Amino acid sequence: MKSSILSLAVALTATNPAFAKGSDPKSADIIIVTAPRLTATDEARETEDELSTSPDGAAFVARQPGAALIANGALSGQVQMRGLFGERILLRINGQHFATGGPNAMDPAMHYAPTTLIDRVEIARGISPVRDGPGLGGGVNTILKYSSFDGNSDFSPQVDVSSQYRSADDSVAAGGMLGLASDAVRVGIVGSYEKGDDLRFPGGRIASTSFKRAVYGVHAGFRAGSGEFSIEYRRQDTGQSGNPPFAMDIVYFKTDFARFGFEGDLKDDLHLEAHTNYSGVGHRMNNYGSRPAPVTAMTRQSDTYADTMGADANLRFGTDDRHIRVGADFEIIDKGYMLYNPFTPAFFIHPLDRAKSDRFGAFIEWRSGFGAVESELGLRVDRHGASTEAPRYGPGVPAGPVNLANAFTAADRNWSGTSVDASLRLWADMGAFTPRLTLARKTRAPSLVERFSWLPTEASGGLADGNIYVGSVDLKIEKAWVGEIGVDWQGENAYARPVIFYRRIDDFIQGVPFDNSPGVINTPVEMVAAASGDPTPLRFANTDATIWGTDIAFGKKLIGPLRLDGVASYVRAKRRDITDNLYRIAPANGRLGISWEAARWSLSIEGQFVAKQSKVSMINNEASSKAHARANLYGYWLIREGVRLDFGVENLFDAYYLEYLAGYNRITGSDVALGSRVPGARRSGFARIRWAI
């Protein structure tokens, strides 16, 4: 079917969603979202254009059905997918999985994906395939811009650069890729720079929301027969950036990525993929550089690191749609951080000291068919290990934390366990209809912070609920039983893709009251927590939960170049062991856009609708939210082949609204009250220009 591509400006869901490289479009529930198109062709598209003006790469994903943005700062947003976020989602950049550097996830994976460098995002909406690794929910693989092989033996230049201005925070961004390529060799460099001031909302300024980030790197590929060797290196320097929901702000992230790989056919019906990679994160945060400084005795700074080494290899025996794939992978993480007072050298302590985790896994996948029904069956087994050294501390540390450190030194600080993941996907191509059924068992091992945080702090892996947490060394692996049913329908002038999902999660890791008498300070942990301002600390523990819901993408061609597109999502999540709801779950929401698309320009109006959220977590002291709606106006102009201008106004009517998933303000001197949810941006104009050859 020949159909006009969905307008970039509406930025909802494509008429014909694309699928991951090397997979059959009918075989997986995977959407590929790309940067804006740069030609005026009117042909059937295999990708959907997306526009996101936020510097946070997570916002690029959050516009998809079932997805949402956990807003923890301009560069610290997390992706929520069908009620799961953080390390429960399998997040990768250029196929590389890695540990974040901050104990509070100030650098989630999408922190390393500036929007000016994003080529495409591969989104596994329901579950990630077992070949990608263990993970409780879906997956996101963000592919950055790269050079590609040319059809000629001589080298040809390749350019893909863009720049943007946004008025809500007076931010500027510029970046892209420059490359040279022939039919056998490709080389390229990438780079970006972004800077923004404090975000404004209707009524004032949100203090400590300015940001600064730079990325630069090189990559190359070399063809060898029917295969390719590839290598890449990338450096990211994040400067001083604010995080109002946290007790500290980013001073810097200095992060290195390296990856080497081979993909290709060894012979007919035998395909090899192999990669090895490394990432190293150095991070500093404090509570006085970007926000009003506290009294000297309460001044805090923290230095953290996270090193990840990994490798994977798999062999596919057979064709794309009839094969057996076997593979193995491993990942080794070394992580730690020190908390100290920079004005009192004797006061320093290591809440997570030289902690290590390792995972060694193997999997098998079988792709087959039975009559009209196609299937993919996967099984993987992983062996996990975790340990940490005895904590170090300085002579200026008070007796309470010292006693906790000594007790932790005497405890068993080693753990090992085995996880088993299995998945079954069934689908049938019935012309306009493709029904789907997914059944799976998915797992996640506890993080080092959840297991080994012996000192009561606000390190929570990005929950940003203001509570103080401690870990539990005896945590069990999370196990989810997953069922999903849906259908893809593609008509002559309309499409719809509804899905219903259910997850029963055993041993779900959640903060619970430290003991049976919350508020009564009768343990050393509660005494130390009370001295830090929270007499009711939480500890990470295994609980039970259920998550279910539905989401849909839909659209219809109306009259001439006028079309309508939309998404809607609903998720419900609660504890099974007690009467409570899970924390920070997106309320029901939807988008509806109408677009007029001519040959070289488009203009669109979009409405966003968010329901109230009263199903809140009592354990996490979560506040409810009200319903709200807002409008956005988008447009683009293809100035010439390869040059495109995007423009628009977000929050067109300057509505004041509170996003339920936004964090709570922790900063004095802001126009947002202490403890109040951070409001959304005011009316904001933007313009972006992109040039690619």
VOTORNU-650278 format. One record per residue (C-alpha): x, y, z. Coordinates in steps of 0.5 Angstrom, whole numbers, plus 500, padded with zeros to 3 digits. Layout:
VOTORNU-650278
XYZ;...
//
This chain:
VOTORNU-650278
500500500;502507498;501512504;503518506;508518512;506520519;507527520;514528524;510534528;505529530;510525532;506519535;506512532;508510524;503507520;508502518;512501524;519498523;523492526;530491528;535490523;536482521;529481524;522479520;517485521;512480523;516476529;517481534;513487538;519492536;518499534;523503531;523511531;528515527;530522526;526527521;526525514;529529509;526528502;519529499;518522497;511520498;512512499;511507504;515508510;518503514;520508520;516513524;519520525;520523531;521530534;523531541;525538543;528536550;535535551;533528555;534522550;528519554;523524552;525521545;522515547;516517552;512519546;510512544;505507546;506505553;512509555;512515559;518520562;520519569;523527570;529527575;532533571;534536565;539530563;537525568;530522565;528515566;524511561;518508564;515502560;508499562;509501569;517499569;523503569;530504572;534497571;528493570;528496563;534493558;537499556;542500551;546505547;549502540;547495543;552496549;549495556;553498562;552500569;550507570;555511575;551515580;547511586;541515584;541514577;543521575;546518569;541513566;542510559;539515555;543520559;548518554;544519548;543527546;537528541;542531536;546524535;540519535;539516529;534511531;531508537;529500537;523499542;521492544;514494547;513488551;519484553;526484550;528478547;532473551;538474546;539481548;540479556;536478562;531484564;524484567;520488562;521491555;528494552;530500548;536500544;538507542;543507535;547514535;549517528;554513524;557513517;555507512;558503506;557507500;556503493;563506490;570504491;572511492;571515498;565519499;563524504;557523509;554529513;548529518;548535523;543539526;542545531;536547535;534553540;528552545;525558549;523555555;530554558;534558553;537552551;542551544;544544542;548542536;551536533;552530528;556526524;561527519;564521515;567518509;565511506;567507500;564500499;569497503;571502509;567507513;570512518;566517522;566522527;561524532;560530536;555534540;554540545;548542549;547548554;541551557;539555563;534554568;527552566;521556566;514555568;508559568;509563574;516563575;523559574;525552577;532553580;538548579;535546572;541548568;545543564;551542560;553536556;559535550;560528546;565526541;567520538;570516532;568510529;570505523;567499519;571494515;568489510;571482510;567478505;560478507;562480514;564487517;568489523;566495527;570499532;568505536;570510541;566515545;567520550;562524554;563530559;557532562;558539566;554542572;547540571;541541576;537535579;531538583;528532586;535529589;539532595;545533590;546536583;551533578;558537578;560532572;560526569;566523565;565517561;568513556;565508551;569503547;566497543;569492538;565487534;564483528;557481524;557477518;556470514;561465515;558461510;551459507;546459513;551460518;551467521;556470527;555476531;560478536;562484540;566486546;565493550;568497556;565503559;568507565;564512568;567518573;562522577;561527582;555531585;554535591;549540595;552546594;555548587;548549583;544550589;544555596;549552600;547549607;551550613;558548613;557541617;552539612;556540606;556534602;560532596;560525593;565521588;563515584;565510579;562505575;566500570;563495566;566490561;562485557;562481551;557477547;557472541;552468538;551463532;545463527;544456524;539457518;535463515;532469517;525466519;527459520;533458524;536456531;540461535;545460540;549464544;553466550;555473554;558476560;558482564;563484570;561491573;566494579;562500582;563504588;562511591;565516597;561521601;565526604;565534607;570537602;571542608;572537613;578532611;577527616;569526614;569521609;565514608;564509603;557507603;558502597;566500597;569497591;563493590;563488584;558484580;558479575;554475570;555469565;549467561;547463555;541462551;538459545;532461540;528457535;524461530;519456526;512456524;506451524;501452518;499460518;502461525;509463526;513462533;519464536;521460543;527463547;531460553;536463557;540461564;545466567;549465573;550472578;555474583;556480587;560482593;563488596;569490600;569492608;567500608;572505609;571511613;575517616;576519623;571525623;565520622;560520628;560513632;553511629;555510622;562507624;558502628;554500622;560500618;563495623;557491623;557490615;564488615;562482620;557480615;557476609;558480603;558475598;552473594;551468588;544466584;541463578;536466573;532463568;528467563;524464557;519467552;514464547;512469541;506467537;503471531;500469524;500474518;492474516;493480511;490486514;491483521;496480525;494477532;500476537;501472543;507473548;508468554;514469558;518468564;523474566;528476571;532481574;538480579;538486585;543492584;549493588;545499591;539495593;543489596;549492599;547500601;549499609;549506610;542510611;542515605;538517599;541512594;535509591;537508584;533514582;526513585;527520588;522520593;525523599;526517603;532514606;534507604;538501606;540495602;539488604;544483603;539477602;535479596;532474592;532475584;525478581;521473577;515476572;510471569;508475563;502475558;500479552;495479547;494484541;493485534;496489528;491492523;493495517;487498513;487502506;486508510;487507517;491502522;490500530;495496534;492495541;495490546;493488553;498486558;499482565;505481569;505477576;512479579;514475585;520477589;519485587;524489590;521495594;522499599;519497606;519500613;525498616;522494622;515493625;515499629;516505624;517512627;520509633;527510633;530503637;535501632;542503630;540504623;534508625;538513629;543514624;537516619;534520624;540524624;540525617;533528617;528521616;526517622;522512618;528509613;526504608;529498607;529494600;526488601;522482596;515483596;510481591;506485585;502485579;502490573;497490568;494495563;493496555;496501550;494502543;497506537;492508532;491513526;486514520;487518513;482523513;481528507;487529502;493530506;489531512;490525517;489523524;494519529;494518536;496513542;493512549;496508555;493505561;497501567;495499574;500497578;500494586;503490591;500483592;503482599;499488602;494493600;498499597;500501590;507501586;510508586;511513580;506509575;504513570;496515570;492514564;494518558;493519551;495524545;491526539;494529533;491532526;496533521;496537514;502534510;503537503;509535499;514539502;511542509;507540514;503543520;500539526;496541532;496536538;493535544;495531550;491528555;493526562;488523567;488524575;492519579;490517585;492510586;499512589;504509594;503510601;509507603;513512599;509518601;507519594;502525593;496524588;495529582;490532578;488531570;490536565;491537558;495541553;496543546;502543542;503546535;508543530;511544523;516543518;519545511;523541507;527547504;531543499;533535499;537534505;535540509;529541513;527546518;522544524;519549528;513549533;510552540;509547546;504548551;501553546;496556551;501557557;497552561;500551568;500543570;504538574;506532571;505526576;512523574;516529575;520529582;519533588;523540589;528539594;532546593;531553596;531559592;526557587;519559585;517552586;515551594;520546597;517539597;512540591;512537585;516540579;511543574;511543567;515548562;511554560;509556553;516554549;517556542;523552538;526551532;531546529;535545522;538539520;542538514;544531511;548528505;
//
